[in-house]
């Protein structure tokens, strides 16, 4: 049940003989959905139902989308012209990605985040490194700052009132203050399907809701709002429905943020590991000491590995720099397979490749990095 599909997706579905109904779907009874579209309403029956409605952008009080002056990430991809001055509200993944993009094409960008730091889900050292690089890209950053008001400015501008009495005039405001599960109007109340905080649909380890035969995946479950994670959940749910074994271990889900440079992470941050009461061991390797990065002229960034100090088990990996989104997958496999630092350090990596930095960071955690001076290790994340 959809409003629109890209040509490729439609072709894939039709090639597998999937019937496509266009319209709004509402749960009407166990195993039944009413689809209301241009041709009226139609009720369909199914032994199993999979909910995958995603999430929608949230707006602060007093903000109304108009597609040009006040936008979200969706409208940002369809602007009629490039704004000269842009304010980005929110320093999470979406906010920093668009701030870097617009700064790169010459827009004057101001980023406003109410928390003390950017990308709060990332490791502290990654957040610090990103803020330094964004400032070099001439992005003005206000952390610990709230937007307290919005009004019309001069010559069609938007005037923002910030905490502390500051004001800011821009041409466009991009609201990136988060997304909430799209769970309203689905008929969940009719079947008493359990809901959690922010309205998310609650599922168990097998992606089943509180009602037999109804499953949910993706952003509407609000476990992790990542497209590739939703896809993995979808595959797992279908395997479970078919009665097959399925992968539902979600502790090794990699994430990538396409800033300049990129961020990628998987597993626990150093702060999260310590909060669990673990003694941790840290390994770092700076790109400026790495042969392939030197050859490519990509010297900004580093690899950081977080491991249990007692068992050497790899708990998390955090990468800042060129191709971070590609490098993270060896670390994801290591965490999923319960590998330790020795396993990563002993794996032979082709030379010269960027992947060598993973093994180098593992060697550093063990105090065996031969391609680093100790002062380079201490300064890796500075």
C-alpha positions in Angstrom: 0.0 0.0 0.0 1.9 3.0 -1.3 1.4 6.5 -2.7 4.4 6.3 -5.0 7.3 4.0 -5.9 10.5 4.6 -7.8 10.8 2.8 -11.1 13.4 0.3 -9.9 11.5 -0.7 -6.8 8.3 -1.1 -8.7 10.1 -3.3 -11.3 11.5 -5.5 -8.5 8.2 -5.9 -6.9 6.3 -6.7 -10.1 9.1 -9.1 -11.1 8.3 -11.1 -7.9 4.6 -11.0 -8.5 3.9 -8.6 -5.6 0.5 -7.0 -5.9 0.7 -3.2 -5.3 -2.2 -1.3 -3.9 -2.1 2.5 -3.8 -3.8 4.2 -0.9 -4.0 4.5 2.9 -4.1 1.3 4.9 -5.9 0.9 8.2 -6.0 -2.1 10.4 -9.7 -3.0 10.8 -9.6 -6.4 12.6 -7.0 -9.1 13.2 -5.7 -10.2 9.8 -7.6 -7.5 7.9 -6.7 -4.1 6.4 -8.9 -1.6 4.7 -7.1 0.2 1.8 -8.7 3.5 0.8 -7.5 5.0 -2.5 -8.7 6.8 -5.6 -11.0 4.0 -6.5 -12.6 3.8 -3.0 -12.1 1.3 -0.2 -11.1 -2.3 -0.3 -10.7 -4.8 2.5 -8.0 -7.4 2.2 -7.2 -10.4 4.4 -3.8 -11.7 5.4 -2.5 -14.3 7.8 0.5 -12.0 8.6 0.8 -8.3 8.4 4.1 -6.3 8.3 4.0 -2.6 9.3 6.8 -0.5 7.8 5.5 3.0 7.8 8.8 4.7 8.8 9.1 8.1 10.5 8.3 11.7 9.8 10.1 14.9 10.7 9.2 16.7 13.9 8.8 20.5 14.0 9.4 22.8 17.0 6.3 24.7 18.3 5.5 27.7 16.0 7.2 26.3 12.9 5.2 25.7 9.8 6.7 24.2 6.6 6.3 26.3 3.4 8.9 24.5 1.2 11.2 27.5 0.7 11.7 29.5 3.9 11.0 26.8 6.5 12.0 23.3 5.3 13.0 19.8 6.4 15.5 17.5 4.8 12.9 16.4 2.3 12.2 19.9 0.9 15.9 20.6 1.0 16.3 18.2 -2.0 13.8 20.1 -4.1 14.5 23.9 -3.5 13.9 26.2 -6.4 17.1 28.1 -5.7 20.2 27.9 -3.5 19.7 30.0 -0.2 22.4 32.5 0.4 22.0 32.2 4.2 20.8 29.0 5.9 20.1 28.1 9.5 20.1 24.4 10.4 18.2 23.6 13.6 19.6 20.4 15.1 23.1 19.0 15.2 22.2 15.3 14.8 23.0 13.2 11.7 20.6 15.0 9.3 21.6 18.5 10.5 25.3 18.0 10.2 25.1 16.3 6.8 23.1 19.1 5.3 25.2 21.8 7.0 28.3 20.3 5.3 26.6 20.0 2.0 25.3 23.6 1.8 28.6 25.0 3.1 30.4 23.1 0.3 28.3 24.8 -2.4 28.8 28.3 -0.9 25.8 28.9 1.3 26.5 30.8 4.6 25.5 28.2 7.1 24.7 28.5 10.8 24.0 25.4 12.8 22.1 25.6 16.1 22.0 22.7 18.6 20.4 22.8 22.0 22.7 20.1 23.5 26.4 20.7 24.5 27.8 19.0 21.4 27.0 17.8 17.9 26.1 14.2 16.9 25.2 13.2 20.5 24.9 9.5 19.5 28.6 9.4 18.4 31.7 8.9 20.5 32.9 12.1 22.2 36.2 12.3 20.3 34.3 12.0 17.0 32.0 14.8 17.9 34.9 17.1 18.8 36.7 16.3 15.6 33.6 16.9 13.5 33.0 20.3 15.1 36.6 21.4 14.5 36.4 20.4 10.8 33.0 22.1 10.3 34.3 25.3 11.7 37.2 25.1 9.2 34.5 24.8 6.5 33.1 28.2 7.8 30.0 26.7 9.4 29.0 28.9 12.4 28.0 26.5 15.2 26.0 27.4 18.3 25.7 24.6 20.9 23.8 24.9 24.1 21.5 27.1 22.2 17.7 27.1 21.8 15.5 28.7 19.2 12.9 30.7 21.2 11.1 32.4 18.3 10.6 32.8 14.6 9.3 35.8 12.8 9.5 37.6 9.4 12.6 39.5 8.8 13.6 42.2 6.3 13.2 41.5 2.5 11.6 38.1 2.9 14.2 36.8 5.4 13.4 34.7 8.5 14.4 36.1 11.9 15.2 33.6 14.6 15.4 34.6 18.3 18.0 32.4 20.1 18.5 31.8 23.8 20.5 34.6 25.4 18.8 37.3 23.4 20.6 36.7 20.2 18.9 37.1 16.8 19.8 35.7 13.4 18.4 36.5 10.0 18.6 33.9 7.2 16.9 33.1 3.9 15.9 29.6 4.8 15.6 27.5 8.0 16.2 23.8 7.7 14.5 22.0 10.6 16.4 18.8 11.6 15.3 18.4 15.2 14.5 14.7 14.8 11.9 12.3 13.4 9.1 10.4 15.2 7.6 7.1 14.3 4.7 7.3 11.8 2.2 5.3 13.7 -1.0 7.5 13.7 -4.0 6.6 11.6 -3.0 3.0 11.2 -5.7 1.5 13.3 -3.4 0.4 16.1 -5.9 1.3 18.8 -8.5 -0.9 17.2 -6.4 -4.0 17.8 -4.8 -2.6 21.0 -1.3 -2.9 19.6 1.2 -1.9 22.3 3.0 1.5 21.8 6.1 2.8 23.5 7.7 6.2 24.0 7.3 8.7 21.1 4.5 6.5 19.8 6.7 3.8 18.5 5.3 0.3 17.9 6.7 -2.1 20.5 8.1 -5.4 19.1 9.9 -8.4 20.6 13.1 -10.0 19.5 11.3 -11.6 16.6 9.8 -8.3 15.4 6.3 -9.3 16.5 3.9 -6.7 18.0 1.7 -7.5 20.9 -0.9 -8.9 18.5 -0.4 -12.3 16.9 0.3 -12.2 13.2 1.3 -8.5 13.1 4.9 -7.5 12.8 6.7 -4.2 12.5 10.1 -3.1 11.2 12.1 0.0 10.5 11.7 3.5 11.9 8.2 3.0 13.2 9.8 0.7 15.8 12.3 3.4 16.7 15.0 0.9 17.6 17.5 2.6 15.3 16.5 4.9 12.5 18.7 3.6 9.7 17.6 2.5 6.2 19.9 -0.5 6.1 18.8 -1.6 9.5 15.1 -1.4 8.4 16.1 -3.6 5.4 17.8 -6.1 7.7 14.7 -6.2 9.9 12.5 -6.7 6.9 14.4 -9.7 5.7 14.5 -11.1 9.3 10.7 -10.6 9.7 9.9 -12.4 6.5 12.2 -15.3 7.4 10.5 -15.6 10.8 7.0 -15.5 9.2 8.2 -18.3 6.8 9.4 -20.4 9.7 13.1 -20.1 9.0 16.0 -19.1 11.3 16.7 -15.4 11.2 19.4 -13.0 12.3 18.0 -10.8 15.0 21.2 -9.8 16.8 21.2 -6.0 16.5 24.3 -5.1 18.5 26.5 -4.8 15.4 24.6 -2.4 13.3 27.0 0.0 11.5 26.0 3.7 11.0 27.4 6.2 8.6 27.1 10.0 8.6 28.0 11.6 5.3 29.6 14.8 6.5 32.9 16.1 5.2 34.9 14.1 6.3 32.6 11.1 7.0 31.7 9.5 10.3 31.1 5.8 10.8 30.5 3.8 14.0 29.4 0.4 15.3 28.9 -0.9 18.8 29.5 0.9 22.0 31.1 4.3 22.5 33.8 4.7 25.1 31.3 6.5 27.3 28.6 3.8 26.9 31.1 1.0 27.7 32.2 2.7 30.9 28.6 3.3 31.8 28.1 -0.5 31.7 30.8 -0.8 34.3 33.4 -2.1 32.0 37.1 -1.3 32.1 38.0 -0.4 28.6 41.1 -0.5 26.4 41.4 2.0 23.6 43.3 1.8 20.3 43.7 4.7 17.9 45.4 5.3 14.6 45.6 8.7 12.9 45.2 8.9 9.1 48.1 11.4 8.9 50.4 8.4 9.8 48.8 6.1 7.3 50.5 5.4 3.9 47.4 5.2 1.8 45.8 8.3 3.3 49.1 10.2 2.8 49.1 9.1 -0.9 45.5 10.1 -1.4 46.0 13.4 0.4 43.3 12.5 3.0 45.1 13.2 6.2 42.2 14.3 8.4 40.7 11.7 10.8 41.4 8.6 12.8 40.2 5.1 13.8 39.3 4.5 17.4 38.6 1.0 18.8 36.9 0.4 22.1 37.6 -3.0 23.7 37.0 -4.8 27.1 40.3 -4.5 29.0 39.8 -7.9 30.6 38.8 -10.0 27.6 40.1 -7.8 24.7 36.7 -8.3 23.1 36.0 -5.5 20.6 33.0 -3.5 21.9 32.9 -0.6 19.5 34.6 1.1 16.6 34.5 4.8 15.6 36.0 6.3 12.4 36.3 9.9 11.3 37.7 10.6 7.9 37.7 9.7 4.2 35.9 6.5 3.3 34.8 5.9 7.0 31.6 4.5 5.7 33.5 1.8 3.8 36.0 1.0 6.6 33.5 0.3 9.3 32.3 -3.0 8.0 35.3 -5.1 9.1 34.7 -3.8 12.6 31.0 -4.6 12.4 31.9 -8.2 11.5 34.4 -8.3 14.4 31.7 -7.3 16.9 29.1 -9.7 15.4 31.6 -12.6 15.6 32.8 -11.7 19.1 36.4 -11.2 17.8 39.0 -9.5 20.0 41.8 -7.0 19.4 44.3 -9.8 18.7 42.1 -11.2 15.9 42.0 -7.7 14.2 45.7 -7.1 14.7 46.7 -10.5 13.3 44.5 -10.2 10.2 46.8 -9.5 7.3 45.6 -6.4 5.4 46.7 -5.7 1.8 49.2 -2.8 1.5 48.7 0.0 0.7 45.0 0.1 1.6 42.9 2.2 3.9 41.8 -0.9 5.7 45.2 -1.3 7.2 44.3 1.5 9.7 41.9 -1.0 11.4 44.7 -3.4 12.2 47.0 -0.6 13.2 44.4 0.7 15.7 44.1 -2.8 17.2 47.9 -3.0 17.5 47.9 0.3 19.2 45.4 -0.9 21.8 47.8 -3.8 22.6 50.8 -1.4 22.7 52.3 -3.0 19.6 51.8 -0.3 17.0 55.2 -0.1 15.1 54.1 2.6 12.7 53.4 5.3 15.3 55.4 7.4 17.6 53.7 7.5 21.0 53.1 11.3 20.7 51.2 10.5 17.5 48.9 8.1 19.4 48.2 10.7 22.1 47.4 13.3 19.4 45.4 11.0 17.1 42.0 12.5 18.0 43.1 16.1 18.5 
